[in-house]
Amino acid sequence: MILFAYMWIASSCLLAMTVAATTYHNQIVTLKVSRVVDGDTFEGYIDNGGNPGVNPLAIELNRLTIRICGIDAPERGQYYGDVATRHLNYRIGGETVQLELIRKDRYGRWVAKVSINGLDVAGEMLKHGLAWYYKEYENIPSYAQLEAGARLRRLGLWRDDRAVPPWEWRKMSKAERDLYR
């Protein structure tokens, strides 16, 4: 009987997680940011409107990791990675943001267009020279223009010729990375 109860609970949790993942796709969601991981990734909880009677299991099911759509910011340990992370934290840390969920990536994170008070967060990062436009995955011409403007004005990471795109940085050996810190 106890084994049956555990199996029923486990299958219910799996079903709830599957439903949660499919019901959010292509939806506009409000999220309370709990932690900024790096310059293009953060975590948070679906905003339930301050309902104090929410089940802790339901809260955990509503925890999302978000990858900001259209940009790739420097990695932690990479030149300008800490600056990009601090700027994103300053902008959205502890705040409520609006997300347009697009898809899940290979790491299980939601790729989303992110805004706060009507401001496009990815555009803000590009405008200040804190990220690359990730054109391999998204076609957003305004992002290319924002990156070009930051490059032209030598803002943020564009101040230094050592700036290496994160997708190249991730392929480098540790010895190669040390040359670009």
N, C-alpha and C positions, 0 to 999 in steps of 0.2 A: 504494500500500500504506500509506504514511504517512497519507494523507488518510483512508483507511478506518479506521485505528487511532484517529485523532483523533475521527472521527464516532462510533465505537463507545464511546470514553471519554465523550464529551459526552452521548450518549444514555443511558449507564449512570448518569452523574451526575444527569441529569434524572429518571430512573426512581427513583433512590435518594431524591432530594428529595421526589418525589411520594409514595413509600411512607412516608417519615418524616413528612410532613404528615398523611397519612391514618391512620397507625397510632397517633398520639398523641391523636387526637380522643376526648373523653370518657374519657380515661385518667388515672390517678393517676401522677404523674411526680415524681421527686426531682431537684432542680436545685441546682447550686452557683452562687450569685449572683456574677457577676464585675463588674457595674457597675450602679449606680442612676442612671437617666436623669433622673427627676423624682419627684414624690410619688406617682405611680401607675404608673410604668413602670420596668422593670429588665431586665437581660440576664443570661444565665447559660448553663451547659452541663449537659446531662443527666449526672447522677452515674453513672459507670460502675463504682463500687465500688473505685476506685483502681487499675484495671487498667493497668499501665505499657505494655502491648503494643498500645495502641490506635492505629490509623492516623490521622494528622492530618486527612485528608479526612473521615473518619468523625466526628471531633471537631467539625469545622466544621459538618457536617450536623446535629449534635446541639446546636448553639447556638441558643437561643431568645430572642426578645424577648417579654416578658410585660407585658400590661396588666391590672392588678388589677381583677377583676370587682366591679361594684357601687359604685365610687367614682369621683369626678373631683376630683383635687387641683389646687390653684392651679398655674398655669404658671410656668416660669422667667421672672423679670422681673415677675411679678404679685405683689401684696401677699401675703405669707406663703408664696410659692412656694419660696423657699430654705429656710424652716423645715421645710416638709413634706418636701422632698427630703432634708434632713439627718436628720430623724427616721426616714424610711424606711431611709436608709443605716445609721443607728445600729442599727435593728432587724434588718435582713437582710443588709447589706453583707458579702460574704465568707462568708456562712453557707449552709448547706444548707436549702432550703425544700421543702415538699411542695406540689404543684400539682394541682388538678383542672382539666384543660384543657377548655374549653367550646366555643370557636369561634375562628376567626381574624377580626380586624377588617379594615376596608378598607385599612389600612396594612401588613397582613401580620403583625401581632403576634398572639400567642395571648392571648385573654381567658381568665383563669383565677382560680379561687378559690385563695388563697394562705394557707398556714399554716406556722408555725415552732414546733416543739415543742408542737403542739396549739393554738397561739394563732392566731386569725383575724386576719390582717394588715389587711384592709380594716376590720374592726370596730375594731381598735386605732387606726387613723388617724381614723375617725369619732369615737370616744370622746374623743380628745384635741383635737378641733376642727381637724383638719388636712386635711379633705376634705369634699366634698359627697356625699351619697347620690345616686347616678346613677339615679334612678327611671325615667327615660325608657327605659333599657335593661334594668333588672333589677327584679324584684319580690321584695324581701327585707325584710319588715316590721321585723325586728330592727335593720336598718341605719337605717331611718327613726327608730326610737326612740333609737338611739345618737346620731344627728345632733341630734335634738331635745334630748337631755340636755346635749350640749355647748353648744348655743345658749343653753339656759336658764342654764347656769353660766358663760356667756361665756368659754369656753375657746378657746384657739388663735385662729384667724382670726375667731371670733365676738366678740372683744374690740373690734373696730373696725367701725363702720358702713360703711366703704369696701369691705368684702368683696363681691366680684362673682363670681358663678359662672363657672368657666372657659369654659363653652359660650357665655356672653355676652361674655367677655373676648376670645375668639378672633375674634369678629365685629367688634370695635371697631377703629377706625383708630388709628394710633400716637398721634395727638394726644389722642384720648379715653382711651387706655390710660395716658398720662402723668398724668392726673388721679387715677388709682387705684393708683399705685405706692407 
